[in-house]
Amino acid sequence: MNRFSSGSSFPTQLAEASELIQAVNTAQNAATSDGTTTSDSVAAIAGFGSGVHQFLNQLLTLVYSKTTTLLAANMVLVSLLLSTRTSIKIGLDAFYIGAIFFFSLSAITSVIVLFPRLRHDTSGGMIFWRAILAQGNADTYATKVQTLTKARVEEEYARDNYHLARVIRLKDTLLRCAITFFILGLTCAVIGVVAPMLFSHGPM
């Protein structure tokens, strides 16, 4: 069952992930308390990697969604500033130039975030799409999948989850930088463009 709904907030998803981990720990304790492993506990343990993988992919999708919105906002504001340069009198040119600079820098950083994730290790794998295509053909890949055991499946998920977590950390850091640049650009735009426009009209 899909425990992570796409419309839930980040704290809710985090709580759901915590519940999933607790469920796995409970299953492991039940399996080892009497020295036997039941079929239900094996299924729970085997599903842990898949659940984490799904959760990480949802976080990555959330990062992409925020980045796309931020990129669109930067492009609109830069276009607006450039189009109004000749129609209004800009009294603070340094802040006007600073606004365009920071908005452009935020847009460039956002584009970098949207680049596809790549796998930098050489361990191969059975989950990442480049690793799947590296098998050569569909029959070879299908044969390898048929030989997978539950332990091997968890190992494959663990490797890909670690790589995915590193990708999310990098993209999240770049997104935070892009947001910071956007805020700086917005501040410069208010000081250099909006404020002079308001004061130029004077009291009614």
C-alpha positions in Angstrom: 0.0 0.0 0.0 1.3 3.5 -0.8 1.8 5.2 2.5 3.1 8.4 1.1 0.5 10.5 -0.6 1.7 13.0 -3.1 -0.4 15.8 -1.6 0.9 15.5 1.9 3.3 18.0 3.5 6.9 17.4 4.1 6.4 17.0 8.0 3.6 14.5 7.3 5.8 12.5 4.9 8.6 12.5 7.5 6.2 11.2 10.1 5.0 8.5 7.7 8.6 7.5 7.0 9.2 7.2 10.8 6.1 5.0 11.1 7.5 2.8 8.3 10.8 2.4 10.1 9.0 1.6 13.4 7.0 -1.1 11.6 10.1 -2.7 10.2 11.8 -2.7 13.6 8.7 -4.3 15.1 8.7 -7.0 12.4 12.4 -7.7 13.0 11.9 -8.0 16.8 9.0 -10.3 16.3 11.1 -12.5 13.9 14.0 -12.8 16.3 12.2 -13.1 19.6 11.6 -16.8 19.2 14.5 -17.5 16.7 12.1 -18.0 13.8 11.2 -15.8 10.8 7.6 -15.7 9.8 6.5 -14.9 6.2 4.8 -11.7 7.3 8.1 -10.4 8.9 10.1 -11.3 5.8 7.6 -9.4 3.7 7.9 -6.3 5.9 11.7 -6.4 5.9 11.8 -6.9 2.2 9.5 -3.9 1.6 11.6 -1.4 3.6 14.0 -0.5 0.7 11.1 -0.1 -1.7 9.3 2.2 0.8 12.4 4.4 1.4 13.0 4.5 -2.4 9.5 5.8 -3.0 9.8 8.3 -0.2 13.1 9.7 -1.6 11.7 10.0 -5.1 8.8 12.0 -3.8 11.2 14.3 -2.0 13.1 14.7 -5.3 9.9 15.4 -7.1 9.1 18.1 -4.5 12.5 19.7 -5.1 11.9 19.8 -8.8 8.5 21.3 -8.4 9.8 24.1 -6.2 12.7 24.7 -8.6 10.4 24.9 -11.6 8.2 27.5 -9.9 11.3 29.5 -8.8 12.7 29.5 -12.3 9.5 30.7 -13.8 9.3 33.6 -11.3 12.9 34.6 -12.0 12.2 34.7 -15.8 9.1 36.8 -15.4 10.8 39.3 -13.1 13.8 39.7 -15.3 11.6 40.2 -18.3 9.5 42.7 -16.4 12.6 44.7 -15.3 14.1 44.8 -18.7 10.8 45.9 -20.3 10.3 48.7 -17.9 13.8 50.1 -18.0 13.0 52.6 -20.8 9.5 53.5 -19.6 10.3 54.5 -16.0 13.1 56.6 -14.5 15.4 54.5 -12.5 17.1 56.6 -9.7 19.1 53.8 -8.2 20.9 52.1 -11.1 23.1 49.9 -8.8 20.1 48.3 -7.2 18.4 47.9 -10.6 21.5 46.1 -12.0 21.8 44.1 -8.8 18.2 42.9 -9.1 18.7 41.7 -12.6 22.0 40.1 -11.6 20.6 38.1 -8.7 17.4 37.1 -10.5 19.6 35.8 -13.4 21.9 34.0 -11.0 18.9 32.4 -9.3 17.5 31.3 -12.7 20.9 29.7 -13.7 21.1 27.9 -10.4 17.6 26.6 -10.8 18.4 25.3 -14.3 21.4 23.4 -12.8 19.1 21.8 -10.2 16.8 20.6 -13.0 19.6 18.6 -14.7 18.9 14.9 -14.6 20.6 12.9 -11.8 23.5 10.8 -12.8 25.1 7.8 -11.1 28.8 8.5 -10.5 29.8 5.1 -9.1 30.7 2.0 -11.2 28.8 -0.6 -9.2 26.1 -1.0 -11.8 22.8 -2.0 -10.3 19.3 -3.2 -11.2 17.2 -0.1 -10.5 18.8 3.0 -12.0 17.8 3.4 -15.6 21.3 3.8 -17.0 22.3 0.6 -15.2 19.3 -1.2 -16.7 20.3 -0.1 -20.3 23.8 -1.2 -19.6 22.6 -4.8 -19.4 22.6 -4.8 -23.2 19.1 -6.1 -23.9 15.8 -6.9 -22.2 16.4 -10.7 -22.0 19.7 -10.3 -20.1 18.1 -7.9 -17.7 15.1 -10.2 -17.2 17.3 -13.1 -16.5 19.2 -11.2 -13.8 16.0 -10.1 -12.2 14.8 -13.7 -12.0 17.9 -14.7 -10.0 17.4 -12.0 -7.4 16.8 -13.1 -3.8 15.1 -11.0 -1.1 18.4 -10.1 0.4 19.8 -9.1 -3.0 16.7 -6.9 -3.7 17.3 -5.1 -0.4 20.9 -4.6 -1.3 20.0 -3.1 -4.7 17.5 -0.8 -3.0 20.1 0.2 -0.4 22.7 1.2 -3.0 20.2 3.2 -5.1 18.7 4.8 -2.0 22.1 6.0 -0.8 22.9 7.5 -4.2 19.5 9.1 -4.4 19.9 10.6 -1.0 23.2 12.2 -2.1 21.5 13.6 -5.2 18.7 15.1 -3.1 21.3 16.7 -0.7 23.1 18.4 -3.6 19.9 19.6 -5.4 18.4 20.8 -2.1 21.6 22.8 -1.4 21.5 24.4 -4.9 17.8 25.1 -4.5 18.5 27.0 -1.2 21.1 29.0 -2.9 18.7 29.8 -5.7 16.1 31.0 -3.2 18.7 33.1 -1.5 19.6 34.8 -4.8 15.9 35.3 -5.5 15.4 37.1 -2.2 18.4 39.3 -2.8 17.1 40.2 -6.2 13.7 40.9 -4.8 15.2 43.2 -2.2 17.2 45.1 -4.8 14.2 45.4 -7.1 12.1 46.9 -4.2 14.8 49.4 -3.3 15.9 50.3 -6.8 12.7 50.1 -8.8 9.5 49.9 -6.7 10.4 52.5 -4.1 11.5 55.2 -6.6 8.3 54.6 -8.6 6.2 55.2 -5.5 8.1 58.3 -4.3 8.2 59.8 -7.8 4.4 60.1 -7.8 4.5 62.0 -4.5 1.4 62.7 -2.3 -1.9 62.8 -4.1 
